[in-house]
Amino acid sequence: MEVKNVVKELVSKYVKAKPNRISLRLDWEDKRSVISIYGENLKESVEYSQTIDFTSFAHGVIEAFREAYGELKVVPISFREEVYENKNVALDLYPTGSVGVFDIYIEYKDKR
C-alpha cells in the first residue's frame, strides 16, 4: 500500500473525533516514524518501521479531511507553512524538517 494511503487510512479513523493536532515524528537513526493524533480526550500514537516522507504524510492527512469535510483550498502563509481550508475546517501544515517533525494543527469553524 502506498505510504500516503497508509496515513489517510489511519487519519480517517479519527477524523470524526475532531483531532486538533496530527504529528509525524521521524527517527532517522532507526528509520522509523510515529504518527500521533491529539484532541479532546484523544491521544493515539502509531509507530511504523519505516520513515514516512513529509509529502506523503501531508497528502494523506489532507485527503482524509477532504473526504470528511469537502474540497480544501490552499493558502500559503510562509516559506514552510501552508493552510488548507474551507468553510468547515482549516489545516495548518507546519513542517520542521531539521528536527524531523511535521505538525498539522486543525481548527474547526463550526463549533457544534
Protein Blocks (a to p, Z undefined) as FASTA:
>chain_A
ZZklmmmmmmmmmmmnopabdcddddfknopaddddddehiacddddfbdcdfklmmmmm
mmmmmmmnopaddddfblmlccdddfkbccdddddfknopacdddddfblZZ
